[in-house]
Amino acid sequence: MNVEKGLKPNILKKICNQIFANAKKHGIYIDRINDHNDHIHVLMILNPDLGISKQIQLLKGESSHWINKMQLTKDRLYWADKYFASSVSNNKIDFVSKYIENQEEYHRKQTFSEEYKSFLNSLGYSDEDF
């Protein structure tokens, strides 16, 4: 999930905590959630009664409503329309969890945008595809 650039770490932590609480309310299990600068990574087990897009809508929609109601940002916060979701095999859950926990370390070497493009390139997409 992309967030407004320049949000302070304490605000991002509050946002992550709210997303976590909201997910629990909807039967969405979040294993790991962490923020970095302008985006949030979430490792979650999907609720089988809800589609992926509905679950993302619930998390993004209710969190932006809460953020704006609590006036955590100078201007109204709107999430980006897009999101990225990928399945994770059981033997990679620990790796992904550690990655999410240590986002700051990873992003010292590579921006999120660079990392995302590299990931898509590894799947066979070219720069013209995005």
N, C-alpha and C positions, 0 to 999 in steps of 0.2 A: 504494500500500500504506500503510495507516495503522500508525503505531507509537506506542508509549507516549509520552504527553506528558512533556516535561521531560527527554528524553534529551540528554545533552551532545553538542555537535557532533562531538567526537572519536570518540564511541561510534557515532554515526550514520555517520560516514565508514568506520569498521571494518565496519559492517553492509553498506554499499554495496559495499565491496571484496569481502566474502564473497559477496554476491549475484552480483556480476560474475564471480567465479571459478567459482561453482557453475553459473551459466548456461553458461559456456564448456564446462564438463565435460559438459553435456547437449546441446551443439550449438545453444544459443540465443545468438544474437549480440546483445549489448547495445551500442548505439551511444552512448548517454548515460544516466547514472544520477546522480541527485542527491537530496539530502534537504533537508527544511526542517521543523524543529520536530517535527511529529507525522505526517509522511507522506513517502513516497519516490515520485519520478516516474522511470519507466524508458521509454526509447525503444529498442525492440528489434525485431529481425527474427525472426519466429516460425519455429520448426523445423517444417517441413511434415509431419514424421512424428508430431507431438504436437499435440493440440488446445490451444486457448488455456487452458482451465481446468486441463489437466494441467501446462502450463508454469508457470502461476501457482502451482499446488500445489507443484511442485518448488522454485520459488524461495522461496515463503513458508515451506513446511514445513521444508525443509532449513536455511534461514537461522534460523528460530526455534529449531530443535534446536541449532544451532551457538551461537547467542546464549546459550541457557540452559546449555549444556555449559561454555561459557567464563565463565559467570557475569558477563556484561557489564551486567546490570541487577540491581537490588536484589531485585525479585520476578521470578517467571517471566514471560517475555514471550510473549504470544499475539497473533498478527496478527488484525486484524478479519476476519470471515467474508467480507465483501464486497470487491470490487475493481472498478475501472473500466478498461475497455479500449476503445480506439478505433483505427480504421485511420487512417493518415496518407498522403496522396498524395505522390508523389515531389517535387512542387514546394513542399511544406510542411515537408519534413524539416529543412531548415536553421532555419526559424522555430521548430519544436518543440524542436530541439536547443538553440537559444539560450534559449528559455523555460526549459527544464529546468536549464540551466547557471546561469541568473539567477533562480531561484525566490525567493530572499530578497528581491530588489528588487521583484518582482511582489507578494509577500505583504506588503510594507509598505503597499501601497495597498488591498489586499483580502485577506481571509482565504481559506484554501483552501475552506472551506464556502461563503462568499459567491461565490467564483469558480465553484465547481461548480454551485451553483444558477443562476447567471447563464448558464452554458454550457447547462444543461438547458433553461432558459427560451428560449434562442436556438434550440433544436431543437423548440420548440412544447410543451414540458411545463410544467405549472403547478405552483405550490408544493404543491398538494394531491396531486400525483403522487409526491412523495417526502417 
